[in-house]
Amino acid sequence: MIRSFDGKTPQIAVTAYIDETAVIIGDVEIGEESSVWPGAVIRGDMGKITIGKQSVIEDNCVIHSGIPGEDDSPVSIGDRVTIGHGAVVHSISIGSHVLIGINATLLHRSIIGDFCVIAAATLVGPGQEIPDNSLAMGVPAKIKGKPSESQFWWSKNSFEKYKNSAKKIAGL
C-alpha cells in the first residue's frame, strides 16, 4: 500500500520492486532496483526517508523518520544496503554497502558508516556512531573489528538474489 501523507506522496523508481503487502507512507524516495518485501513499513511522516539504489528492505522491517522534539528529522539510507527481517530503523544515516542484521534495532540519531555489518539482534543506541568498515554486535552495540568476508556475504550478494526473486514474483 502506497499512501500520501500531509501532501507528500512516495516517489518510487520504476525499476524498484514493492511487495503488495508493504506499506509506504508520505515523504519517501526509493531508488532504482531497490526492493521492499512483505510486511515492511516505511513511514515518512516526520521527515523524508531516502533509500538509495539496489537496496533490500526485507520482510517486516520498520523504517520511520522522527526524533523526539524535532519537527523534521530525515533518514538517509545508501546504495546496496540490506536491512534484515524484522529490523527497526530510526537512525538518521546508514551508509552504502551495509548489512543490518535480522531483528537489529537502530535508535534515534544513530549513524552507520559505509561497508558495515550490524549483527542480528544488535541494539545501536541513540546517537551512537558506527564508523566505516565496522562489525558491530551486542546490546548495546560494540565494535568488534572489521567484517570478515563471510560476514559481508549478504552485503555483496543479496541484491542479486532478491532481484531474481522479485522478477519471478512479478512474472518477468
VOFI-11166 format. One record per residue: residue number from 0; residue in one letter; chain; y, z, x of N, C-alpha, C, O in turn. Coordinates in nm, 2 decimals. Atoms other than C-alpha are relative to their C-alpha. Last residue first. Layout:
BEGIN
<NUM "a" "A" <Y Z X> <Y Z X> <Y Z X> <Y Z X>> ...
end
This chain:
BEGIN
<171 "l" "A" <-0.05 0.11 -0.09> <-1.12 -1.56 0.92> <-0.10 -0.04 0.10> <-0.08 -0.13 0.18>> <170 "g" "A" <0.07 0.13 0.03> <-1.27 -1.36 0.63> <0.05 -0.12 0.08> <0.04 -0.23 0.04>> <169 "a" "A" <-0.10 0.09 0.07> <-1.01 -1.08 0.64> <-0.07 -0.13 -0.03> <-0.01 -0.22 -0.10>> <168 "i" "A" <-0.03 -0.06 0.12> <-1.29 -0.83 0.73> <0.09 -0.09 -0.09> <0.07 -0.11 -0.21>> <167 "k" "A" <0.12 0.00 0.08> <-1.43 -1.05 1.00> <0.03 0.05 -0.14> <-0.01 0.00 -0.24>> <166 "k" "A" <0.02 0.14 0.04> <-1.08 -1.12 1.15> <-0.12 -0.01 -0.09> <-0.12 -0.08 -0.19>> <165 "a" "A" <-0.10 0.04 0.10> <-1.00 -0.74 1.14> <-0.03 -0.15 -0.05> <-0.01 -0.18 -0.16>> <164 "s" "A" <0.04 -0.07 0.13> <-1.33 -0.66 1.32> <0.10 -0.04 -0.11> <0.06 -0.07 -0.22>> <163 "n" "A" <0.11 0.07 0.05> <-1.25 -0.92 1.60> <-0.05 0.06 -0.14> <-0.08 -0.01 -0.23>> <162 "k" "A" <-0.05 0.14 0.04> <-0.90 -0.78 1.65> <-0.12 -0.07 -0.06> <-0.10 -0.14 -0.17>> <161 "y" "A" <-0.06 -0.01 0.13> <-1.05 -0.43 1.65> <0.05 -0.13 -0.05> <0.05 -0.15 -0.17>> <160 "k" "A" <0.10 -0.05 0.10> <-1.28 -0.50 1.94> <0.06 0.00 -0.14> <-0.01 -0.05 -0.23>> <159 "e" "A" <0.09 0.11 0.02> <-1.01 -0.70 2.13> <-0.11 0.03 -0.10> <-0.14 -0.05 -0.19>> <158 "f" "A" <-0.07 0.10 0.07> <-0.75 -0.42 2.08> <-0.09 -0.12 -0.03> <-0.10 -0.16 -0.14>> <157 "s" "A" <0.00 -0.02 0.15> <-1.00 -0.15 2.17> <0.07 -0.11 -0.07> <0.03 -0.15 -0.18>> <156 "n" "A" <0.09 0.09 0.08> <-1.07 -0.28 2.52> <0.01 0.01 -0.15> <-0.04 -0.08 -0.22>> <155 "k" "A" <0.01 0.14 -0.05> <-0.82 -0.15 2.78> <-0.07 -0.10 -0.10> <-0.04 -0.21 -0.10>> <154 "s" "A" <-0.13 0.06 -0.02> <-0.71 0.16 2.61> <0.00 -0.14 0.04> <0.09 -0.22 0.01>> <153 "w" "A" <-0.05 0.03 0.13> <-1.06 0.23 2.49> <0.14 -0.06 0.01> <0.18 -0.15 -0.06>> <152 "w" "A" <0.06 0.12 0.06> <-1.20 0.21 2.84> <0.06 -0.04 -0.13> <0.09 -0.16 -0.15>> <151 "f" "A" <-0.10 0.10 0.04> <-0.95 0.45 2.99> <-0.05 -0.12 -0.07> <0.02 -0.21 -0.10>> <150 "q" "A" <-0.09 -0.06 0.10> <-1.18 0.74 3.00> <0.10 -0.10 -0.05> <0.15 -0.08 -0.16>> <149 "s" "A" <0.08 -0.01 0.13> <-1.45 0.52 3.17> <0.09 0.07 -0.11> <0.08 0.04 -0.22>> <148 "e" "A" <0.03 0.13 0.07> <-1.20 0.41 3.43> <-0.07 0.01 -0.13> <-0.04 -0.06 -0.23>> <147 "s" "A" <0.10 0.08 -0.07> <-1.09 0.76 3.50> <-0.01 -0.13 -0.07> <0.04 -0.15 -0.18>> <146 "p" "A" <0.12 0.04 0.07> <-0.76 0.90 3.36> <-0.10 -0.08 0.09> <-0.05 -0.16 0.17>> <145 "k" "A" <-0.01 0.14 0.05> <-0.53 1.06 3.61> <-0.13 -0.04 -0.08> <-0.23 0.02 -0.05>> <144 "g" "A" <0.00 0.10 -0.10> <-0.51 1.44 3.66> <0.02 -0.14 -0.06> <0.09 -0.15 -0.16>> <143 "k" "A" <0.12 -0.02 -0.08> <-0.60 1.72 3.43> <-0.01 -0.10 0.11> <-0.11 -0.11 0.17>> <142 "i" "A" <0.03 0.12 -0.08> <-0.26 1.76 3.26> <-0.11 0.03 0.09> <-0.11 0.12 0.17>> <141 "k" "A" <-0.02 -0.02 -0.15> <-0.27 2.04 3.01> <-0.04 -0.13 0.07> <-0.14 -0.19 0.03>> <140 "a" "A" <0.03 0.11 -0.09> <-0.24 2.01 2.63> <0.04 0.04 0.15> <0.15 0.09 0.17>> <139 "p" "A" <-0.09 0.11 0.00> <-0.22 2.34 2.44> <-0.04 -0.10 0.11> <-0.12 -0.07 0.20>> <138 "v" "A" <-0.09 -0.06 0.10> <-0.49 2.33 2.32> <0.05 0.13 0.07> <-0.01 0.23 0.07>> <137 "g" "A" <0.00 -0.14 0.03> <-0.68 2.10 2.56> <0.10 0.04 -0.11> <0.18 -0.04 -0.15>> <136 "m" "A" <0.10 -0.05 0.10> <-0.65 1.77 2.72> <0.02 0.15 -0.02> <0.08 0.22 0.06>> <135 "a" "A" <-0.04 -0.13 0.05> <-0.41 1.54 2.91> <-0.11 0.05 -0.10> <-0.16 -0.03 -0.18>> <134 "l" "A" <0.11 -0.05 0.09> <-0.51 1.26 3.14> <0.04 0.14 -0.05> <0.05 0.23 0.03>> <133 "s" "A" <0.05 -0.13 0.01> <-0.19 1.12 3.30> <-0.12 0.01 -0.10> <-0.12 -0.07 -0.20>> <132 "n" "A" <0.13 -0.01 -0.07> <-0.08 0.78 3.43> <-0.07 0.14 -0.01> <-0.13 0.18 0.09>> <131 "d" "A" <0.08 0.12 -0.01> <0.28 0.82 3.31> <-0.13 0.03 0.08> <-0.13 0.12 0.16>> <130 "p" "A" <-0.05 0.11 -0.09> <0.41 1.17 3.25> <-0.10 -0.12 0.00> <-0.22 -0.11 -0.03>> <129 "i" "A" <0.12 0.03 -0.07> <0.31 1.39 2.94> <0.05 -0.13 0.09> <0.07 -0.23 0.03>> <128 "e" "A" <-0.01 0.13 -0.06> <0.63 1.56 2.81> <-0.13 -0.02 0.08> <-0.16 0.06 0.17>> <127 "q" "A" <0.08 0.02 -0.12> <0.61 1.85 2.57> <0.00 -0.14 0.05> <-0.01 -0.23 -0.03>> <126 "g" "A" <-0.08 0.03 -0.12> <0.90 1.88 2.33> <-0.08 -0.02 0.13> <-0.02 -0.04 0.23>> <125 "p" "A" <-0.13 0.05 0.03> <0.68 2.04 2.06> <0.08 -0.01 0.13> <0.09 0.08 0.21>> <124 "g" "A" <-0.09 -0.09 0.07> <0.32 2.08 2.18> <0.14 -0.06 -0.02> <0.17 -0.16 0.04>> <123 "v" "A" <-0.12 0.02 -0.08> <0.06 1.82 2.26> <0.12 0.07 -0.07> <0.15 0.03 -0.18>> <122 "l" "A" <-0.13 -0.03 0.06> <-0.25 1.95 2.10> <0.11 -0.01 0.10> <0.12 0.07 0.19>> <121 "t" "A" <-0.11 -0.06 -0.08> <-0.57 1.79 2.21> <0.12 0.02 -0.08> <0.15 -0.05 -0.17>> <120 "a" "A" <-0.03 -0.14 0.05> <-0.86 1.73 1.96> <0.11 0.07 0.09> <0.12 0.19 0.08>> <119 "a" "A" <0.03 -0.04 0.13> <-0.98 1.42 2.15> <0.04 0.14 -0.02> <0.01 0.23 0.06>> <118 "a" "A" <0.14 -0.02 0.04> <-0.82 1.36 2.49> <-0.01 0.04 -0.15> <0.09 0.08 -0.21>> <117 "i" "A" <-0.01 -0.13 0.06> <-0.47 1.22 2.54> <-0.14 0.02 -0.07> <-0.17 -0.05 -0.16>> <116 "v" "A" <0.11 -0.03 0.09> <-0.52 0.93 2.78> <0.03 0.14 -0.05> <0.03 0.23 0.03>> <115 "c" "A" <0.05 -0.14 0.02> <-0.21 0.79 2.94> <-0.12 0.00 -0.09> <-0.14 -0.09 -0.17>> <114 "f" "A" <0.13 -0.01 -0.06> <-0.11 0.45 3.08> <-0.06 0.14 0.00> <-0.11 0.19 0.10>> <113 "d" "A" <0.09 0.11 0.00> <0.25 0.48 2.99> <-0.13 0.03 0.07> <-0.14 0.12 0.15>> <112 "g" "A" <-0.03 0.11 -0.08> <0.42 0.81 2.91> <-0.09 -0.12 -0.01> <-0.18 -0.12 -0.10>> <111 "i" "A" <0.12 0.04 -0.07> <0.38 1.04 2.61> <0.04 -0.12 0.09> <0.09 -0.22 0.03>> <110 "i" "A" <-0.02 0.14 -0.06> <0.69 1.22 2.48> <-0.13 -0.02 0.08> <-0.17 0.06 0.17>> <109 "s" "A" <0.09 0.03 -0.11> <0.68 1.52 2.24> <0.02 -0.14 0.05> <0.05 -0.23 -0.03>> <108 "r" "A" <-0.07 0.03 -0.12> <0.99 1.57 2.02> <-0.09 -0.02 0.13> <-0.04 -0.03 0.24>> <107 "h" "A" <-0.14 0.04 -0.01> <0.79 1.71 1.73> <0.05 -0.01 0.14> <0.03 0.08 0.23>> <106 "l" "A" <-0.10 -0.07 0.08> <0.41 1.76 1.77> <0.14 -0.06 0.03> <0.16 -0.14 0.12>> <105 "l" "A" <-0.12 0.01 -0.08> <0.14 1.53 1.89> <0.11 0.05 -0.08> <0.15 -0.01 -0.18>> <104 "t" "A" <-0.12 -0.03 0.07> <-0.20 1.62 1.74> <0.11 0.00 0.10> <0.11 0.07 0.20>> <103 "a" "A" <-0.11 -0.06 -0.09> <-0.53 1.48 1.86> <0.12 0.02 -0.09> <0.14 -0.05 -0.19>> <102 "n" "A" <-0.05 -0.13 0.05> <-0.80 1.43 1.59> <0.10 0.07 0.10> <0.12 0.19 0.09>> <101 "i" "A" <0.04 -0.04 0.13> <-0.97 1.14 1.78> <0.05 0.15 -0.03> <0.03 0.24 0.05>> <100 "g" "A" <0.14 -0.03 0.04> <-0.80 1.06 2.11> <-0.01 0.05 -0.15> <0.09 0.08 -0.21>> <99 "i" "A" <-0.02 -0.13 0.06> <-0.45 0.91 2.17> <-0.14 0.02 -0.07> <-0.18 -0.05 -0.16>> <98 "l" "A" <0.11 -0.04 0.10> <-0.52 0.62 2.41> <0.04 0.14 -0.05> <0.05 0.24 0.03>> <97 "v" "A" <0.03 -0.14 0.02> <-0.21 0.47 2.58> <-0.12 0.01 -0.10> <-0.13 -0.06 -0.20>> <96 "h" "A" <0.13 -0.02 -0.06> <-0.14 0.13 2.72> <-0.05 0.14 0.00> <-0.08 0.20 0.10>> <95 "s" "A" <0.09 0.11 0.02> <0.23 0.14 2.63> <-0.13 0.03 0.08> <-0.13 0.11 0.17>> <94 "g" "A" <-0.02 0.12 -0.08> <0.45 0.45 2.59> <-0.11 -0.11 -0.03> <-0.16 -0.10 -0.14>> <93 "i" "A" <0.13 0.02 -0.07> <0.44 0.70 2.31> <0.02 -0.13 0.07> <0.06 -0.23 0.02>> <92 "s" "A" <0.03 0.12 -0.08> <0.78 0.83 2.20> <-0.14 0.01 0.06> <-0.18 0.11 0.11>> <91 "i" "A" <-0.11 0.09 0.00> <0.93 1.07 1.95> <-0.03 -0.13 0.08> <0.04 -0.23 0.06>> <90 "s" "A" <-0.08 0.01 -0.13> <0.62 1.26 1.87> <0.11 -0.10 -0.02> <0.12 -0.18 -0.11>> <89 "h" "A" <-0.14 -0.03 0.04> <0.51 1.34 1.51> <0.09 -0.01 0.13> <0.20 0.04 0.13>> <88 "v" "A" <-0.11 0.03 -0.10> <0.17 1.18 1.55> <0.13 0.03 -0.06> <0.18 -0.03 -0.16>> <87 "v" "A" <-0.13 -0.02 0.07> <-0.14 1.32 1.37> <0.11 -0.02 0.11> <0.11 0.05 0.21>> <86 "a" "A" <-0.11 -0.05 -0.09> <-0.48 1.18 1.49> <0.13 0.02 -0.09> <0.15 -0.06 -0.19>> <85 "g" "A" <-0.05 -0.13 0.04> <-0.75 1.14 1.23> <0.11 0.06 0.08> <0.14 0.18 0.06>> <84 "h" "A" <0.02 -0.04 0.13> <-0.93 0.85 1.40> <0.05 0.14 -0.02> <0.03 0.24 0.05>> <83 "g" "A" <0.13 -0.02 0.05> <-0.78 0.75 1.73> <-0.01 0.06 -0.14> <0.09 0.12 -0.19>> <82 "i" "A" <-0.01 -0.14 0.05> <-0.44 0.61 1.81> <-0.13 0.02 -0.08> <-0.15 -0.04 -0.18>> <81 "t" "A" <0.11 -0.03 0.10> <-0.49 0.31 2.03> <0.02 0.14 -0.04> <0.02 0.24 0.04>> <80 "v" "A" <0.02 -0.14 0.02> <-0.17 0.18 2.21> <-0.12 0.01 -0.11> <-0.11 -0.06 -0.21>> <79 "r" "A" <0.14 -0.03 -0.03> <-0.16 -0.18 2.33> <-0.03 0.16 0.00> <-0.09 0.21 0.10>> <78 "d" "A" <0.10 0.10 0.01> <0.22 -0.20 2.31> <-0.14 0.05 0.05> <-0.15 0.13 0.14>> <77 "g" "A" <0.00 0.12 -0.08> <0.45 0.10 2.26> <-0.11 -0.10 -0.03> <-0.17 -0.10 -0.14>> <76 "i" "A" <0.14 0.01 -0.05> <0.50 0.36 1.99> <-0.01 -0.14 0.07> <0.03 -0.24 0.01>> <75 "s" "A" <0.03 0.13 -0.07> <0.86 0.46 1.91> <-0.14 0.01 0.06> <-0.17 0.10 0.14>> <74 "v" "A" <0.12 0.00 -0.07> <0.94 0.73 1.65> <-0.03 -0.14 0.06> <-0.02 -0.24 -0.01>> <73 "p" "A" <0.09 0.12 -0.01> <1.29 0.77 1.51> <-0.13 0.04 0.09> <-0.13 0.13 0.17>> <72 "s" "A" <0.08 -0.02 -0.13> <1.45 1.10 1.42> <-0.10 -0.11 0.01> <-0.21 -0.09 -0.05>> <71 "d" "A" <0.06 0.12 -0.05> <1.74 1.07 1.17> <-0.08 0.02 0.13> <-0.02 0.05 0.23>> <70 "d" "A" <0.01 0.10 0.11> <1.86 1.36 0.96> <-0.07 -0.13 0.04> <-0.13 -0.19 -0.05>> <69 "e" "A" <-0.06 0.13 -0.04> <1.77 1.63 1.21> <-0.01 -0.10 -0.11> <-0.12 -0.11 -0.17>> <68 "g" "A" <-0.15 -0.02 -0.03> <1.71 2.00 1.12> <0.07 -0.13 0.04> <0.19 -0.13 0.06>> <67 "p" "A" <-0.07 -0.10 0.09> <1.33 1.97 1.15> <0.15 0.02 0.04> <0.18 0.03 0.16>> <66 "i" "A" <-0.01 -0.12 -0.08> <1.23 1.65 1.33> <0.08 0.10 -0.08> <0.19 0.07 -0.13>> <65 "g" "A" <-0.06 -0.12 0.06> <1.11 1.36 1.12> <0.00 0.12 0.10> <-0.11 0.16 0.14>> <64 "s" "A" <-0.13 -0.03 -0.06> <0.91 1.05 1.16> <0.06 0.13 -0.06> <0.02 0.17 -0.17>> <63 "h" "A" <-0.11 -0.04 0.08> <0.55 1.05 1.05> <0.12 0.03 0.09> <0.11 0.10 0.19>> <62 "i" "A" <-0.12 0.01 -0.08> <0.24 0.89 1.18> <0.12 0.02 -0.08> <0.14 -0.05 -0.18>> <61 "v" "A" <-0.13 -0.02 0.07> <-0.08 1.01 1.01> <0.11 -0.02 0.11> <0.10 0.05 0.21>> <60 "c" "A" <-0.11 -0.05 -0.09> <-0.42 0.87 1.12> <0.13 0.03 -0.09> <0.14 -0.04 -0.20>> <59 "n" "A" <-0.05 -0.13 0.04> <-0.69 0.84 0.86> <0.10 0.06 0.10> <0.11 0.19 0.10>> <58 "d" "A" <0.02 -0.06 0.13> <-0.87 0.54 1.01> <0.06 0.14 0.00> <0.04 0.22 0.09>> <57 "e" "A" <0.13 -0.01 0.06> <-0.74 0.39 1.34> <0.00 0.08 -0.13> <0.11 0.13 -0.17>> <56 "i" "A" <-0.02 -0.13 0.07> <-0.39 0.28 1.43> <-0.13 0.02 -0.08> <-0.15 -0.05 -0.19>> <55 "v" "A" <0.10 -0.03 0.09> <-0.45 0.00 1.69> <0.02 0.14 -0.06> <0.02 0.24 0.01>> <54 "s" "A" <0.03 -0.14 0.01> <-0.17 -0.15 1.89> <-0.10 0.02 -0.12> <-0.10 -0.06 -0.21>> <53 "q" "A" <0.14 -0.02 -0.04> <-0.16 -0.52 1.99> <-0.04 0.15 0.00> <-0.12 0.19 0.08>> <52 "k" "A" <0.10 0.10 0.03> <0.22 -0.54 1.96> <-0.14 0.05 0.05> <-0.15 0.13 0.15>> <51 "g" "A" <0.00 0.12 -0.07> <0.45 -0.24 1.93> <-0.11 -0.10 -0.03> <-0.18 -0.08 -0.13>> <50 "i" "A" <0.13 0.01 -0.06> <0.48 0.02 1.66> <0.00 -0.14 0.07> <0.02 -0.24 0.00>> <49 "t" "A" <0.03 0.13 -0.06> <0.83 0.12 1.56> <-0.13 0.00 0.07> <-0.15 0.09 0.16>> <48 "i" "A" <0.12 0.00 -0.08> <0.89 0.41 1.32> <-0.03 -0.14 0.05> <-0.04 -0.23 -0.03>> <47 "k" "A" <0.08 0.12 -0.02> <1.24 0.45 1.19> <-0.12 0.02 0.09> <-0.12 0.10 0.18>> <46 "g" "A" <-0.03 0.07 -0.12> <1.36 0.79 1.08> <-0.09 -0.12 0.02> <-0.20 -0.12 -0.04>> <45 "m" "A" <-0.10 -0.08 -0.07> <1.31 1.04 0.81> <0.04 -0.05 0.13> <0.10 0.02 0.22>> <44 "d" "A" <-0.10 -0.04 0.09> <1.13 0.82 0.56> <0.10 0.09 0.06> <0.21 0.12 0.00>> <43 "g" "A" <-0.13 0.01 -0.06> <0.92 0.62 0.80> <0.11 0.04 -0.10> <0.20 -0.04 -0.13>> <42 "r" "A" <-0.11 -0.03 0.09> <0.58 0.72 0.68> <0.13 0.01 0.07> <0.16 0.11 0.13>> <41 "i" "A" <-0.11 0.02 -0.09> <0.27 0.56 0.84> <0.13 0.02 -0.09> <0.16 -0.07 -0.17>> <40 "v" "A" <-0.13 -0.02 0.07> <-0.04 0.68 0.66> <0.11 -0.01 0.11> <0.11 0.06 0.20>> <39 "a" "A" <-0.11 -0.03 -0.08> <-0.39 0.56 0.77> <0.13 0.01 -0.08> <0.15 -0.07 -0.17>> <38 "g" "A" <-0.05 -0.13 0.01> <-0.66 0.57 0.51> <0.12 0.05 0.09> <0.17 0.16 0.08>> <37 "p" "A" <0.01 -0.07 0.13> <-0.84 0.26 0.62> <0.06 0.15 0.00> <0.03 0.22 0.10>> <36 "w" "A" <0.13 -0.01 0.06> <-0.71 0.09 0.94> <0.00 0.09 -0.12> <0.10 0.16 -0.15>> <35 "v" "A" <0.00 -0.13 0.06> <-0.38 -0.03 1.07> <-0.12 0.01 -0.09> <-0.13 -0.08 -0.18>> <34 "s" "A" <0.09 -0.02 0.12> <-0.39 -0.32 1.31> <0.01 0.14 -0.04> <0.03 0.24 0.04>> <33 "s" "A" <0.04 -0.14 0.01> <-0.15 -0.47 1.57> <-0.08 0.01 -0.13> <-0.09 -0.08 -0.21>> <32 "e" "A" <0.15 -0.03 -0.03> <-0.16 -0.84 1.64> <-0.04 0.14 -0.01> <-0.14 0.18 0.04>> <31 "e" "A" <0.10 0.11 0.00> <0.22 -0.88 1.65> <-0.14 0.05 0.04> <-0.15 0.13 0.13>> <30 "g" "A" <0.00 0.12 -0.08> <0.43 -0.57 1.59> <-0.12 -0.09 -0.01> <-0.22 -0.06 -0.08>> <29 "i" "A" <0.13 0.01 -0.06> <0.47 -0.31 1.31> <-0.01 -0.14 0.07> <0.01 -0.24 0.01>> <28 "e" "A" <0.01 0.13 -0.05> <0.82 -0.20 1.20> <-0.14 0.00 0.08> <-0.16 0.08 0.17>> <27 "v" "A" <0.11 0.02 -0.09> <0.86 0.09 0.97> <0.00 -0.14 0.05> <0.02 -0.23 -0.03>> <26 "d" "A" <-0.05 0.06 -0.12> <1.16 0.22 0.78> <-0.10 -0.01 0.11> <-0.10 0.07 0.20>> <25 "g" "A" <-0.14 -0.01 -0.06> <1.01 0.30 0.45> <0.02 -0.08 0.12> <-0.02 -0.20 0.14>> <24 "i" "A" <-0.12 -0.03 0.09> <0.64 0.36 0.36> <0.13 0.00 0.09> <0.13 0.06 0.19>> <23 "i" "A" <-0.11 0.02 -0.10> <0.31 0.23 0.50> <0.13 0.00 -0.09> <0.15 -0.08 -0.18>> <22 "v" "A" <-0.12 -0.02 0.07> <-0.01 0.35 0.32> <0.12 -0.01 0.11> <0.12 0.07 0.20>> <21 "a" "A" <-0.11 -0.07 -0.08> <-0.34 0.22 0.44> <0.12 0.01 -0.08> <0.15 -0.07 -0.18>> <20 "t" "A" <-0.01 -0.15 0.04> <-0.61 0.15 0.17> <0.10 0.07 0.09> <0.12 0.19 0.08>> <19 "e" "A" <-0.06 -0.02 0.13> <-0.55 -0.23 0.18> <0.01 0.14 -0.04> <0.08 0.18 -0.14>> <18 "d" "A" <0.10 -0.03 0.10> <-0.61 -0.24 0.55> <0.06 0.03 -0.13> <0.17 0.09 -0.14>> <17 "i" "A" <-0.03 -0.13 0.07> <-0.31 -0.38 0.74> <-0.11 0.01 -0.10> <-0.12 -0.07 -0.19>> <16 "y" "A" <0.10 -0.03 0.11> <-0.39 -0.65 1.00> <0.04 0.13 -0.05> <0.04 0.23 0.02>> <15 "a" "A" <0.06 -0.13 0.01> <-0.09 -0.78 1.20> <-0.10 0.01 -0.11> <-0.09 -0.06 -0.21>> <14 "t" "A" <0.13 -0.01 -0.07> <-0.04 -1.15 1.27> <-0.06 0.14 0.00> <-0.17 0.16 0.05>> <13 "v" "A" <0.10 0.08 0.07> <0.24 -1.19 1.01> <-0.14 0.01 0.06> <-0.24 0.01 -0.01>> <12 "a" "A" <0.02 0.14 -0.06> <0.43 -0.91 1.18> <-0.11 -0.07 -0.08> <-0.20 0.00 -0.13>> <11 "i" "A" <0.13 0.01 -0.06> <0.51 -0.62 0.94> <-0.02 -0.14 0.05> <0.00 -0.23 -0.02>> <10 "q" "A" <0.00 0.13 -0.06> <0.86 -0.50 0.85> <-0.13 -0.02 0.08> <-0.15 0.05 0.18>> <9 "p" "A" <0.07 0.02 -0.13> <0.84 -0.20 0.62> <0.00 -0.15 0.04> <-0.01 -0.24 -0.04>> <8 "t" "A" <0.13 0.06 0.02> <1.11 -0.20 0.35> <-0.07 -0.02 0.13> <-0.01 -0.07 0.22>> <7 "k" "A" <0.06 0.05 -0.12> <1.42 0.02 0.36> <-0.14 -0.04 -0.03> <-0.22 0.04 -0.08>> <6 "g" "A" <-0.05 0.13 -0.03> <1.64 0.08 0.06> <-0.06 -0.07 0.12> <-0.01 -0.17 0.16>> <5 "d" "A" <-0.15 -0.01 -0.03> <1.57 0.45 0.04> <0.06 -0.13 0.05> <0.14 -0.13 0.14>> <4 "f" "A" <-0.05 -0.13 0.02> <1.19 0.39 0.06> <0.15 0.00 0.04> <0.19 -0.05 0.15>> <3 "s" "A" <-0.14 -0.02 -0.05> <1.01 0.06 0.03> <0.04 0.15 -0.03> <-0.02 0.21 -0.12>> <2 "r" "A" <-0.11 -0.04 0.09> <0.64 0.07 -0.02> <0.13 0.01 0.07> <0.14 0.05 0.19>> <1 "i" "A" <-0.13 0.01 -0.08> <0.34 -0.10 0.14> <0.11 0.03 -0.10> <0.12 -0.04 -0.20>> <0 "m" "A" <-0.12 0.00 0.08> <0.00 0.00 0.00> <0.12 0.00 0.09> <0.14 0.08 0.18>> 
end
